[in-house]
Amino acid sequence: MATAYRNGTVPKGALKVDRPLSMNSTSKSSSFKSKNSGPAPASGIRRKSTGSVANSAASTKDATSVSGRVRVAVRLRPRNAEEMVADADFADCVELQPELKRLKLRRNNWDSDTYEFDEVLTEFSSQKRVYEVVAKPVVESVLDGYNGTVMAYGQTGTGKTYTLGRLGEEDTADRGIMVRAMEDILAEITPANDSVSVSYFQLYMESIQDLLDPVNDNISIVEDHKTGDVSVPGATAVDIRDQKSFLELLRLGEAHRFAANTKLNTESSRSHAILMVHVERSVKGRDSAISSENGSTSHTAKAFKPPVVRKSKLVVVDLAGSERIDKSGSEAHTLEEAKSINLSLSALGKCINALAENSAHVPVRDSKLTRLLRDSFGGTARTSLVITIGPSPRHRGETASTIMFGQRAMKVENMLKIKEEFDYKSLSRRLEIQLDKQIAEHERQQKGFQDEIERIAQEAQIQITEAEKGYAEALERERLQYQKDYMDAISKLEEQWAENKQKHENEKAKSSMLSASMEVAELKKKFENETLLRKAAEEEIDNLKNQVAQWKRSEAAGNSEILKLRKMLEDEACQKAKLEEEIAVLQSQLLQLSFEADETRRNLDRGGTVKLPGTLDSPIPPFMHQHLGDSGDGEKASMAKLFEQVGLSKILSLLESEDADVQIHAVKVVANLAAEEANQEKIVKAGGLNSLLTLLRSSNDETIHRVAAGAIANLAMNETNQELIMSHGGISLLSVTAAKAEDPQTLRMVAGAIANLCGNEKLQAKLRGEGGVKALLGMVRCRHPDVLAQVARGIANFAKCESRAYTQEKSHYYSFVALPMILP
């Protein structure tokens, strides 16, 4: 079975040698030359040109390289069923003379142009004949170590894919060049020493896609600037061991190739298919180019000399057919594919023209197709080109273009070279085998050495055993002697001990009487001490019993206290539950009141402005409209109901809630309450003003800023509240809020609050010093009519107050200079 792996570049350390084609090659090389002999082109050997491998290889070392012209064969497709009907009254546009290797292209019934090719294949030529004259010489060169290319070019529907990629499943005689070439390669190689790997990909819309792994697309091209080799390392490479696995790969690749139905061909290929066959063969039976250069005669050098492998590459290119849009009927995506095909074929034609004319510049980088074929035209590969044409006179222009392409390609010269490398892998395997032999020999020697050591150890053990036995006998004799001496000494010591014992008993009887009286006195003294200690212990026990009794009494008192605390905690829990229920009721009432207030405000916003008496005859701010009309009476009834059921302190406590929605509704209720003058003093005394200023300082919510500013504006209608607002830094907070706000309604509320403060003569200096007037003028940027109205009201209030303390010129400044600046 074939095994897939990623194709890589040559490993480090691999030595490559380009060997020119020589006359003393194998017999196959000689036959190859005889088959490829033909008339040399008029241009002769091509000179150095930019963009070809010949340029990179043009050195003194490669001066002996043999040039090989690109061989071109022309193949005529027989008429198809459509042409049998449409061209029944017309003769073929071409006339073949295969024995003279000529082709005549008719201009009309009387005149024609004659062209010569390396081979002329009629419509009756078999697939075997086509392979033998076109591809077999190239395959034989690849087996000898040269790179080779077989390419088909022609109009769409003229039989390029049939010539190259036919599998011959129904009839083996229909096998194409790809199948027959692999048969010859597998028949010549030795599986033990040689290897063959295949990559199959397509160039579709200038993108290289792997036909063996469709997921692998947009593969890059890699060029070796030193050798000029072109490779596609990203494409899947598969080792080939038999023809069956190769046919399976071709079926898989053809299934993934792009094709479309056009007027010229029902299965028109929409991509250029490229089959790359990499062949590695070991060089045996003769000297290689590397061995001749490094000729070493020493036995050691020969023993460790790595074998030489020849690495060659066969490239089979099935080009997509050139087509004219008006004839093929391509449209939509098929039209884009046709454009891409024609552009790449045009780039290939330009390169061949430049090579045929020995141009100093060859535009190989204009297309990925020309980059892939860089080694095939003007490089080091032996190239055979088969151009396919049709007989129909309707396509005479496309046939003429194909013939001229082949004529120009015949003028291209390639420099054929053999590429050899040291096979370090084979050398490594051989050295590993030798190393295994050495290790096995060493293990045998080691085993013999171990056996000898064991024999010596056994002899030494016998000697040690005998020595230990003699030593044990001598030791036993010594032990018996020592034991006898010991018993004698013991008997003497017992006699001496008996004598000493008798003497000791006599002395002890004398001293026992004296020591007995001393011991009795000492025991009496110890008894007295013990008696004292016992009394002290009993006293200590009585004290401990008293302490235990006290602790028990205090514990009983503590338990009763704990019971009282538990009862208090239960009462607190009940009270907390009731408070939570009240809070829930308050929140629902608060939401309802807020909804009613919003409805009332929207109804009033649809009405006009109202005049109220005050320090200045100015329009009342929009946030005061809820106090007017019948809706105002309903709102007052709601506020009165709220005071009765909830209480102002609980409403203000909701301003500190962590829930933003609860805060918003609470602020709205406070703003509605502050609209009534009777409630303003209560709100200020309950800390409502401080809570509103705190919300302006700490909250980032635009809605809270808007409603809080409206509530402050309502409180600022009272002169006492105005001074409190200024003393608590309210004007600074309002200025900061105005600078950050973008919503016109928020700016309207802030402007209304500052406008109310501007009506107090005592606050004029603070308004200027703390930026109140500047903030009021800055809100002109909004350009909203309601905001501008509040700004104008504030400037008017400020100007009237200023007129009472300053000169008329200052008043004129604010009245006639500042007001035009803010009005739109």
VOGU-3710 file (C-alpha; in Angstrom, 3 decimals, decimal comma):
1> matayrngtv> 0,000/0,000/0,000  1,087/3,585/-0,628  2,094/5,595/2,396  1,478/9,370/2,444  4,039/11,745/3,878  4,978/15,394/3,523  7,457/16,092/0,780  10,505/17,892/2,155  13,695/19,481/0,915  17,089/17,807/0,724
11> pkgalkvdrp> 18,461/17,134/4,251  21,425/19,081/5,566  24,782/17,766/4,667  23,583/16,103/1,429  26,107/16,777/-1,317  24,661/17,434/-4,764  26,673/17,126/-7,972  25,350/18,137/-11,387  26,751/15,631/-13,837  26,535/16,522/-17,511
21> lsmnstskss> 25,131/14,007/-19,968  28,098/12,121/-21,405  28,584/9,646/-24,186  29,652/6,829/-21,834  26,312/6,619/-20,025  24,282/3,429/-19,902  22,830/1,736/-22,940  19,503/3,423/-22,263  21,149/6,808/-22,589  22,497/5,867/-25,995
31> sfksknsgpa> 19,104/4,674/-27,150  17,626/7,833/-25,718  19,932/9,969/-27,869  19,209/7,978/-31,007  15,484/8,381/-30,496  15,723/12,081/-29,824  18,068/12,909/-32,656  16,637/15,385/-35,070  17,383/18,567/-36,901  18,840/21,236/-34,679
41> pasgirrkst> 17,024/24,533/-34,580  18,378/27,458/-36,504  19,024/29,391/-33,367  21,613/26,878/-32,148  22,514/26,628/-28,478  20,663/29,193/-26,392  22,796/31,834/-24,694  22,525/32,886/-21,030  19,118/34,362/-20,129  17,682/35,811/-16,917
51> gsvansaast> 15,114/33,638/-15,136  16,270/30,163/-16,252  18,249/27,515/-14,496  20,850/27,765/-17,188  21,744/31,157/-15,824  22,317/29,811/-12,295  24,283/26,873/-13,643  26,415/28,855/-16,097  29,876/28,282/-14,669  33,147/26,741/-15,707
61> kdatsvsgrv> 32,216/23,515/-13,946  29,084/23,096/-16,137  30,742/24,164/-19,367  30,652/20,558/-20,613  26,882/20,239/-20,155  25,074/18,927/-23,231  22,238/20,950/-24,666  18,976/19,243/-25,489  16,318/20,922/-27,579  12,676/20,733/-26,582
71> rvavrlrprn> 11,048/18,050/-28,729  7,573/18,831/-30,067  5,040/16,370/-31,489  1,681/17,317/-32,996  -1,388/15,059/-32,624  -4,593/15,433/-34,626  -7,920/14,601/-33,013  -10,493/12,905/-35,248  -13,781/14,632/-35,954  -16,414/14,325/-33,263
81> aeemvadadf> -20,145/13,847/-33,797  -20,870/17,582/-33,830  -18,174/18,278/-36,402  -19,405/15,400/-38,573  -22,681/17,290/-38,978  -21,575/20,934/-38,876  -18,475/20,498/-41,124  -19,820/17,798/-43,442  -19,429/20,037/-46,501  -15,990/21,318/-45,579
91> adcvelqpel> -12,553/19,736/-45,721  -10,226/19,546/-42,715  -8,164/22,659/-42,108  -4,988/20,574/-41,703  -3,247/17,964/-43,810  -0,722/15,642/-42,146  2,381/14,131/-43,786  3,661/11,824/-41,017  6,324/10,183/-43,182  7,883/13,634/-43,780
101> krlklrrnnw> 7,027/14,856/-40,278  5,202/17,775/-41,816  1,846/19,456/-41,376  0,012/21,691/-43,821  -2,398/24,290/-42,511  -4,828/25,347/-45,247  -5,415/29,048/-45,707  -8,035/28,356/-48,372  -8,690/25,803/-51,074  -5,601/26,857/-53,042
111> dsdtyefdev> -2,984/27,892/-50,508  -1,542/26,401/-47,302  1,349/26,821/-44,828  3,765/23,953/-44,126  5,341/23,260/-40,721  7,851/20,644/-39,583  7,769/18,904/-36,178  9,758/16,157/-34,467  6,746/13,855/-34,760  3,429/14,090/-36,585
121> ltefssqkrv> 0,722/11,823/-35,186  -2,428/11,290/-37,183  -5,916/10,766/-35,796  -5,319/7,007/-36,159  -2,170/6,938/-33,966  -2,545/4,668/-30,950  -1,894/5,659/-27,342  1,097/3,305/-27,320  2,574/4,996/-30,397  2,085/8,434/-28,814
131> yevvakpvve> 3,802/7,288/-25,606  6,783/5,737/-27,410  7,579/8,777/-29,559  6,705/11,503/-27,011  7,225/10,312/-23,454  9,311/7,129/-23,431  12,635/8,894/-24,243  11,955/11,287/-21,368  11,119/8,408/-18,997  14,362/6,630/-19,929
141> svldgyngtv> 16,293/9,834/-19,219  14,596/10,106/-15,824  15,654/6,529/-15,006  19,237/7,555/-15,942  19,155/10,460/-13,462  17,968/13,418/-15,570  14,935/15,563/-14,942  12,185/15,241/-17,524  8,969/16,977/-18,530  6,065/15,818/-20,704
151> maygqtgtgk> 3,462/18,479/-21,432  0,286/18,690/-23,525  -0,835/22,023/-25,029  -3,797/22,859/-27,217  -7,301/24,187/-27,614  -9,926/22,900/-25,207  -11,530/19,680/-26,373  -8,605/18,516/-28,549  -7,601/15,518/-26,385  -4,884/16,701/-23,965
161> tytlgrlgee> -6,306/14,896/-20,930  -7,043/11,838/-23,074  -3,405/11,741/-24,230  -1,885/12,160/-20,751  -4,312/11,016/-18,060  -6,411/8,258/-19,586  -6,519/5,326/-17,116  -7,617/2,644/-19,591  -10,018/0,966/-17,198  -12,358/-0,185/-19,968
171> dtadrgimvr> -9,668/-0,824/-22,603  -6,001/-1,124/-21,627  -5,003/0,132/-25,087  -6,388/3,565/-24,099  -3,895/4,013/-21,255  -2,365/7,476/-21,304  1,198/8,706/-20,814  0,934/8,930/-16,988  -0,045/5,254/-16,589  2,445/3,930/-19,145
181> amedilaeit> 5,308/6,020/-17,750  4,740/4,660/-14,228  4,642/1,102/-15,607  8,098/1,549/-17,178  9,515/3,210/-14,054  8,276/0,470/-11,708  9,588/-2,189/-14,097  13,120/-0,716/-14,028  13,641/0,163/-10,371  14,692/-2,169/-7,553
191> pandsvsvsy> 12,342/-1,763/-4,575  15,098/-2,693/-2,104  17,452/0,105/-3,249  15,304/2,540/-5,240  12,222/4,568/-4,378  9,455/6,345/-6,279  7,153/8,999/-4,817  4,325/10,912/-6,479  2,738/14,333/-5,927  -0,414/15,301/-7,832
201> fqlymesiqd> -1,756/18,848/-7,683  -3,551/21,424/-9,821  -3,050/25,124/-10,561  -6,521/26,645/-10,327  -7,073/30,412/-10,503  -3,372/30,995/-9,687  -3,689/28,836/-6,536  -1,900/25,507/-6,133  -4,261/22,876/-4,649  -3,420/19,318/-3,633
211> lldpvndnis> -5,479/16,794/-5,607  -4,631/14,033/-3,112  -5,682/16,169/-0,130  -8,212/18,848/-1,226  -8,071/20,550/2,169  -4,427/21,409/1,455  -4,763/24,447/-0,828  -2,799/27,612/-1,577  0,503/25,697/-1,558  3,646/27,777/-2,051
221> ivedhktgdv> 6,442/27,242/-4,568  10,023/26,905/-3,284  13,021/27,676/-5,492  16,623/26,721/-4,743  18,629/29,773/-5,802  21,858/27,763/-5,920  20,704/24,881/-8,129  17,594/26,387/-9,698  15,425/23,451/-8,602  11,722/24,188/-8,255
231> svpgatavdi> 9,744/22,159/-5,715  6,352/22,172/-4,032  7,134/20,884/-0,513  3,608/21,568/0,749  2,045/19,011/-1,614  1,355/15,481/-0,388  3,986/12,950/-1,539  3,075/9,252/-1,703  5,505/6,336/-2,021  4,569/4,081/-4,916
241> rdqksflell> 5,298/0,318/-4,742  2,940/-1,054/-7,401  0,813/0,087/-10,341  -2,471/-0,517/-8,520  -1,768/2,059/-5,828  -0,723/4,570/-8,518  -3,999/4,095/-10,402  -5,932/4,675/-7,162  -4,076/7,967/-6,667  -4,872/9,064/-10,230
251> rlgeahrfaa> -8,567/8,258/-9,718  -8,557/10,233/-6,474  -6,850/13,201/-8,118  -9,126/13,255/-11,169  -12,180/13,191/-8,873  -10,965/16,418/-7,197  -9,983/18,239/-10,374  -12,135/21,182/-11,508  -14,107/20,687/-14,756  -17,047/22,423/-16,453
261> ntklntessr> -19,420/21,942/-19,378  -18,805/24,360/-22,252  -19,887/24,567/-25,859  -16,515/23,152/-26,953  -16,207/20,329/-24,412  -18,672/18,689/-22,035  -15,906/18,070/-19,477  -13,527/20,968/-19,995  -10,633/21,049/-17,526  -10,585/24,355/-15,636
271> shailmvhve> -7,167/23,886/-14,076  -3,625/22,854/-15,004  -2,943/19,376/-13,568  0,691/18,562/-12,695  1,969/15,094/-11,776  5,459/15,055/-10,183  7,235/11,693/-9,979  10,416/11,718/-7,845  12,802/8,805/-8,574  15,826/7,904/-6,412
281> rsvkgrdsai> 18,149/5,180/-7,745  21,377/3,822/-6,276  24,427/3,983/-8,538  26,028/0,522/-8,826  28,448/-1,180/-11,166  30,266/1,967/-12,277  31,920/5,111/-10,922  29,745/8,134/-10,282  30,625/11,752/-10,766  31,206/12,143/-7,038
291> ssengstsht> 33,541/9,157/-6,800  35,625/10,419/-9,708  36,012/13,814/-8,034  36,849/12,417/-4,605  38,891/9,419/-5,785  40,234/7,892/-2,572  42,038/4,553/-2,701  42,470/3,830/0,972  40,724/0,738/2,373  39,201/2,738/5,230
301> akafkppvvr> 37,796/5,359/2,883  36,262/2,654/0,681  34,783/0,880/3,686  33,061/4,020/4,933  32,406/5,606/1,551  28,649/6,372/1,258  26,818/5,050/-1,789  25,701/7,489/-4,454  22,050/8,010/-5,427  20,676/9,743/-8,475
311> ksklvvvdla> 17,652/11,884/-7,857  15,532/12,722/-10,875  12,074/14,127/-11,418  9,434/13,468/-14,080  6,847/16,230/-14,482  3,711/15,473/-16,509  1,684/18,639/-17,192  -1,896/18,510/-18,472  -2,545/22,141/-19,343  -6,070/23,507/-19,367
321> gseridksgs> -7,229/24,273/-22,918  -7,037/27,743/-24,369  -10,448/29,009/-25,475  -12,211/31,983/-26,957  -15,108/33,216/-24,860  -17,418/33,714/-27,836  -16,947/30,070/-28,877  -16,900/28,370/-25,482  -19,896/30,318/-24,142  -18,248/30,781/-20,735
331> eahtleeaks> -20,032/33,070/-18,320  -20,127/33,988/-14,610  -17,564/31,921/-12,668  -16,646/29,853/-15,739  -15,697/33,103/-17,466  -13,350/34,025/-14,591  -11,764/30,559/-14,853  -11,275/31,016/-18,599  -9,596/34,389/-18,007  -7,198/32,869/-15,477
341> inlslsalgk> -6,373/29,964/-17,847  -5,709/32,278/-20,788  -3,536/34,586/-18,654  -1,325/31,732/-17,447  -1,024/30,274/-20,970  -0,188/33,749/-22,272  2,570/34,070/-19,647  3,932/30,670/-20,714  3,907/31,783/-24,347  5,831/34,943/-23,470
351> cinalaensa> 8,518/32,937/-21,667  8,907/30,530/-24,602  9,122/33,463/-27,015  11,842/35,067/-24,888  13,778/31,778/-24,677  13,394/31,111/-28,408  14,686/34,585/-29,229  17,527/34,418/-26,661  16,074/37,443/-24,884  18,043/38,891/-21,990
361> hvpvrdsklt> 14,963/38,740/-19,780  12,558/35,809/-19,405  9,401/36,746/-17,407  9,142/33,497/-15,471  7,588/35,220/-12,444  4,520/36,501/-14,290  2,608/33,323/-13,406  2,853/30,367/-11,042  2,649/28,093/-14,111  5,877/29,535/-15,569
371> rllrdsfggt> 7,569/29,269/-12,159  6,620/25,583/-11,923  7,917/24,967/-15,486  11,101/26,967/-14,953  13,264/23,829/-15,160  11,325/22,449/-18,167  11,986/25,339/-20,561  15,508/26,736/-20,490  16,490/24,587/-17,486  18,137/21,209/-16,932
381> artslvitig> 15,222/18,920/-17,840  14,625/16,925/-21,027  11,286/18,204/-22,266  8,801/16,732/-24,747  5,771/18,756/-25,790  2,730/17,297/-27,525  0,407/19,845/-29,086  -3,124/18,688/-29,809  -5,219/20,165/-32,624  -8,643/19,588/-34,126
391> psprhrgeta> -9,556/19,220/-37,832  -12,509/21,642/-37,863  -12,030/24,662/-40,165  -14,209/26,678/-37,753  -11,322/26,644/-35,247  -8,533/27,361/-37,755  -7,372/30,403/-35,753  -6,929/28,383/-32,516  -5,196/25,584/-34,510  -2,771/28,068/-36,059
401> stimfgqram> -2,000/29,572/-32,620  -1,288/26,100/-31,195  1,031/25,236/-34,149  2,991/28,473/-33,724  3,363/27,757/-30,008  4,921/24,407/-30,852  7,208/25,958/-33,480  8,565/28,472/-30,960  8,980/25,779/-28,301  11,233/23,766/-30,695
411> kvenmlkike> 13,762/26,603/-30,557  14,220/26,367/-26,771  17,439/24,718/-25,590  17,857/22,985/-22,214  21,145/22,005/-20,508  20,787/18,377/-19,410  22,521/17,344/-16,189  22,582/14,386/-13,842  22,030/15,135/-10,166  23,808/12,811/-7,773
421> efdykslsrr> 24,042/12,819/-3,982  25,746/10,761/-1,348  23,264/8,348/0,206  24,129/8,938/3,819  21,026/7,071/4,932  22,248/3,895/3,249  25,703/4,398/4,753  24,079/4,907/8,142  22,134/1,661/7,796  25,304/-0,204/6,779
431> leiqldkqia> 27,250/1,234/9,688  24,390/0,308/12,027  24,613/-3,304/10,786  28,371/-3,333/11,410  27,810/-1,788/14,800  25,273/-4,494/15,626  27,829/-7,145/14,636  30,490/-5,517/16,801  28,061/-5,302/19,696  27,148/-8,973/19,288
441> eherqqkgfq> 30,871/-9,945/19,196  31,508/-7,805/22,234  28,597/-9,464/24,034  30,032/-12,923/23,183  33,432/-11,890/24,525  31,800/-10,379/27,548  29,929/-13,628/28,199  33,180/-15,655/27,959  34,836/-13,231/30,336  31,924/-13,590/32,750
451> deieriaqea> 32,180/-17,412/32,561  35,915/-17,234/33,354  35,220/-14,944/36,292  32,590/-17,364/37,592  35,062/-20,317/37,332  37,742/-18,395/39,221  35,137/-17,343/41,787  34,084/-20,974/42,310  37,716/-22,101/42,844  38,274/-19,240/45,271
461> qiqiteaekg> 35,077/-20,191/47,093  36,328/-23,792/47,527  39,625/-22,583/48,911  37,838/-20,178/51,254  35,584/-22,999/52,456  38,564/-25,221/53,258  40,340/-22,363/55,038  37,197/-21,561/57,028  36,885/-25,234/58,056  40,486/-25,375/59,307
471> yaealererl> 40,016/-22,079/61,099  36,825/-23,366/62,755  38,605/-26,490/64,048  41,466/-24,424/65,473  38,955/-22,000/66,967  37,073/-24,888/68,615  40,267/-26,182/70,188  41,095/-22,747/71,494  37,528/-22,400/72,830  37,739/-25,677/74,766
481> qyqkdymdai> 41,054/-24,629/76,250  39,699/-21,242/77,247  36,570/-22,831/78,715  38,669/-25,138/80,899  40,759/-22,220/82,098  37,562/-20,280/82,766  36,058/-22,993/84,913  39,214/-23,203/86,945  39,198/-19,459/87,501  35,499/-19,549/88,466
491> skleeqwaen> 36,080/-22,184/91,094  38,882/-20,103/92,601  36,717/-16,990/92,608  33,859/-18,837/94,317  36,149/-19,890/97,071  37,372/-16,324/97,520  33,753/-15,028/97,443  32,654/-17,445/100,162  35,450/-16,232/102,396  34,606/-12,582/101,704
501> kqkhenekak> 30,911/-13,224/102,339  31,579/-14,639/105,721  33,629/-11,591/106,622  30,936/-9,222/105,357  28,149/-10,862/107,343  30,102/-10,434/110,523  30,669/-6,716/109,822  27,053/-6,170/108,784  25,664/-7,570/112,007  27,669/-4,979/113,904
511> ssmlsasmev> 26,588/-1,932/111,849  22,893/-2,901/111,406  21,988/-1,908/114,940  23,422/1,622/114,485  21,745/2,319/111,110  18,283/1,107/112,270  17,886/3,904/114,824  18,867/6,530/112,198  16,318/5,239/109,697  13,455/5,372/112,291
521> aelkkkfene> 14,173/9,067/113,024  14,219/9,906/109,295  10,879/8,127/108,708  9,214/10,124/111,483  10,367/13,384/109,903  8,977/12,373/106,485  5,619/11,430/108,040  5,246/14,846/109,612  5,954/16,538/106,267  3,360/14,346/104,540
531> tllrkaaeee> 0,764/15,284/107,149  1,322/19,017/106,523  1,063/18,543/102,753  -2,220/16,639/103,117  -3,803/19,455/105,152  -2,764/22,040/102,532  -4,265/19,864/99,769  -7,575/19,571/101,589  -7,760/23,345/101,934  -7,064/23,735/98,212
541> idnlknqvaq> -9,867/21,275/97,398  -12,346/23,260/99,495  -11,406/26,470/97,632  -11,890/24,732/94,265  -15,308/23,447/95,317  -16,363/26,992/96,235  -15,160/28,303/92,840  -17,077/25,540/91,010  -20,248/26,518/92,840  -19,773/30,163/91,858
551> wkrseaagns> -19,157/29,176/88,220  -22,361/27,114/88,157  -24,356/30,079/89,513  -22,816/32,443/86,912  -23,500/29,847/84,187  -27,159/29,713/85,156  -27,339/33,502/84,986  -25,587/33,459/81,558  -28,057/30,877/80,237  -30,985/33,048/81,242
561> eilklrkmle> -29,292/36,015/79,541  -28,774/33,953/76,396  -32,429/33,009/76,337  -33,347/36,705/76,595  -30,944/37,544/73,709  -32,389/34,772/71,561  -35,875/36,094/72,167  -34,665/39,585/71,217  -33,088/38,212/68,025  -36,337/36,497/67,113
571> deacqkakle> -38,208/39,765/67,692  -35,635/41,585/65,538  -36,019/38,965/62,769  -39,802/39,416/62,819  -39,393/43,174/62,714  -36,886/42,838/59,842  -39,344/40,701/57,864  -42,053/43,306/58,409  -39,665/46,092/57,296  -38,764/44,126/54,169
581> eeiavlqsql> -42,441/43,711/53,355  -42,933/47,465/53,906  -39,932/48,204/51,652  -41,394/45,984/48,924  -44,713/47,805/49,212  -42,887/51,152/49,153  -40,923/50,156/46,054  -44,103/49,133/44,227  -45,796/52,370/45,287  -42,690/54,300/44,295
591> lqlsfeadet> -42,663/52,707/40,832  -46,385/53,448/40,407  -45,945/57,075/41,487  -42,920/57,442/39,209  -44,937/56,039/36,288  -47,808/58,461/37,064  -45,351/61,360/37,338  -43,785/60,470/33,962  -47,244/60,285/32,348  -48,136/63,652/33,870
601> rrnldrggtv> -44,835/65,191/32,679  -45,373/63,916/29,143  -48,920/65,305/29,110  -47,669/68,708/30,336  -44,736/68,700/27,891  -47,286/68,640/25,098  -48,766/71,874/26,543  -47,267/75,419/26,533  -45,243/77,409/29,024  -46,896/79,123/32,038
611> klpgtldspi> -46,006/82,280/33,885  -45,612/82,281/37,650  -44,759/85,221/39,902  -41,184/85,347/41,155  -38,191/87,539/41,393  -38,127/87,680/37,550  -40,862/87,411/34,964  -39,217/84,421/33,244  -40,700/81,183/31,808  -41,053/78,383/34,311
621> ppfmhqhlgd> -38,714/75,468/33,524  -40,264/72,381/31,885  -39,677/70,387/35,059  -42,247/72,609/36,905  -45,139/71,781/34,601  -46,397/68,903/36,697  -47,735/71,340/39,337  -50,258/72,854/36,912  -53,781/71,856/35,831  -55,905/68,935/36,822
631> sgdgekasma> -53,006/66,526/36,564  -51,215/68,623/39,184  -54,082/68,087/41,586  -53,872/64,339/41,060  -50,117/64,455/41,633  -50,601/66,359/44,882  -53,070/63,750/46,028  -50,483/61,045/45,217  -47,771/62,910/47,137  -50,091/63,335/50,144
641> klfeqvglsk> -50,921/59,650/50,021  -47,183/58,860/49,820  -46,467/61,005/52,912  -49,198/59,284/54,848  -48,324/55,694/53,931  -44,541/55,836/53,608  -43,018/58,892/55,090  -40,321/61,169/53,643  -37,441/59,557/55,574  -38,063/56,143/54,009
651> ilslleseda> -38,289/57,660/50,522  -34,980/59,464/51,035  -33,410/56,238/52,325  -34,160/54,638/48,950  -31,767/57,160/47,350  -28,926/55,122/48,876  -30,172/51,827/47,380  -27,693/49,743/45,367  -30,348/49,070/42,706  -30,067/51,763/40,009
661> dvqihavkvv> -33,761/51,464/39,028  -34,855/51,996/42,645  -32,573/55,054/42,860  -34,021/56,513/39,640  -37,631/56,111/40,782  -36,803/57,482/44,254  -35,134/60,556/42,730  -38,155/61,095/40,475  -40,499/61,034/43,514  -38,256/63,472/45,427
671> anlaaeeanq> -38,196/65,773/42,375  -41,991/65,724/42,175  -42,244/66,413/45,955  -39,733/69,272/45,672  -41,957/70,924/43,063  -44,361/71,839/45,888  -43,082/74,658/48,048  -44,701/73,121/51,125  -42,522/70,025/50,809  -39,206/71,764/50,103
681> ekivkaggln> -38,418/72,657/53,720  -39,237/69,092/54,838  -36,968/67,618/52,173  -34,066/69,870/53,147  -34,489/69,173/56,866  -34,646/65,408/56,227  -31,281/65,573/54,368  -32,773/65,308/50,877  -30,586/68,101/49,482  -27,408/66,426/50,713
691> slltllrssn> -28,568/63,087/49,234  -29,252/64,711/45,848  -25,811/66,382/45,782  -24,199/63,060/46,793  -25,937/61,335/43,874  -24,577/63,980/41,470  -21,087/63,383/42,843  -21,047/59,571/43,007  -23,393/58,289/40,293  -22,428/57,840/36,638
701> detihrvaag> -25,995/57,246/35,422  -27,242/59,911/33,015  -30,883/59,446/34,080  -30,032/59,948/37,772  -28,074/63,108/36,866  -31,041/64,459/34,886  -33,709/63,830/37,558  -31,448/64,893/40,466  -30,628/68,163/38,665  -34,379/68,737/38,181
711> aianlamnet> -35,006/68,160/41,892  -32,204/70,603/42,802  -33,663/73,103/40,350  -37,034/72,828/42,121  -35,356/73,304/45,529  -33,403/76,283/44,118  -36,665/78,210/43,681  -36,376/79,020/47,441  -33,781/81,647/48,413  -32,829/79,813/51,634
721> nqelimshgg> -32,269/76,604/49,696  -30,149/78,507/47,161  -27,642/79,480/49,846  -27,576/75,898/51,149  -26,897/74,599/47,647  -23,997/77,043/47,218  -22,563/76,289/50,681  -22,550/72,540/49,954  -20,635/72,997/46,676  -23,723/72,508/44,550
731> isllsvtaak> -22,648/74,945/41,810  -19,362/73,013/41,321  -21,226/69,703/41,038  -23,705/71,222/38,573  -20,790/72,584/36,496  -19,077/69,174/36,388  -22,376/67,480/35,466  -22,909/70,010/32,646  -19,408/69,360/31,301  -19,923/65,561/31,224
741> aedpqtlrmv> -23,572/65,492/30,044  -24,504/65,002/26,372  -28,275/64,496/26,738  -30,203/67,752/26,037  -32,757/66,968/28,781  -29,971/66,603/31,374  -28,428/69,904/30,202  -31,911/71,516/30,368  -32,294/70,467/34,037  -28,769/71,646/34,984
751> agaianlcgn> -29,260/74,955/33,142  -32,586/75,476/34,926  -30,953/74,900/38,339  -28,100/77,341/37,594  -30,607/79,843/36,151  -32,561/79,775/39,445  -29,310/80,358/41,388  -28,449/83,317/39,100  -31,544/85,119/40,401  -29,981/85,548/43,896
761> eklqaklrge> -27,913/88,749/44,256  -25,918/87,334/47,166  -24,553/84,492/45,068  -23,192/86,461/42,108  -19,557/86,418/43,258  -19,642/82,656/43,985  -21,281/81,923/40,637  -18,414/83,681/38,867  -15,684/82,273/41,126  -16,883/78,645/41,118
771> ggvkallgmv> -17,538/78,482/37,378  -21,341/78,635/37,394  -21,619/81,332/34,727  -18,920/79,668/32,629  -20,753/76,323/32,811  -24,028/78,059/31,856  -22,414/79,633/28,799  -20,711/76,310/27,941  -24,096/74,584/27,585  -24,734/76,666/24,461
781> rcrhpdvlaq> -22,851/73,932/22,562  -25,976/71,752/22,725  -28,003/74,124/20,504  -31,237/72,545/21,778  -34,049/75,128/22,044  -35,049/74,101/25,576  -31,434/74,282/26,769  -30,879/77,639/25,086  -34,073/78,968/26,702  -32,829/78,013/30,183
791> vargianfak> -29,382/79,502/29,451  -30,968/82,729/28,272  -33,164/82,839/31,392  -30,118/82,353/33,625  -28,105/85,082/31,851  -31,077/87,408/32,083  -31,443/86,740/35,830  -27,702/87,212/36,335  -27,679/90,470/34,317  -30,601/91,934/36,250
801> cesraytqek> -28,926/91,185/39,555  -25,667/92,647/38,316  -27,430/95,855/37,243  -28,323/96,555/40,843  -24,661/96,489/41,994  -22,598/97,389/38,926  -22,689/100,029/36,246  -24,985/100,052/33,249  -22,042/99,089/30,998  -21,754/95,700/32,691
811> shyysfvalp> -25,449/95,159/32,268  -25,156/96,114/28,599  -22,347/93,582/28,215  -24,444/90,642/29,374  -27,624/91,883/27,705  -26,263/92,837/24,270  -22,965/90,923/23,913  -23,351/87,641/25,754  -26,943/86,926/24,682  -26,228/87,037/20,903
821> milp> -23,358/84,580/21,456  -25,631/81,885/22,889  -28,700/82,380/20,706  -28,693/80,223/17,510
//
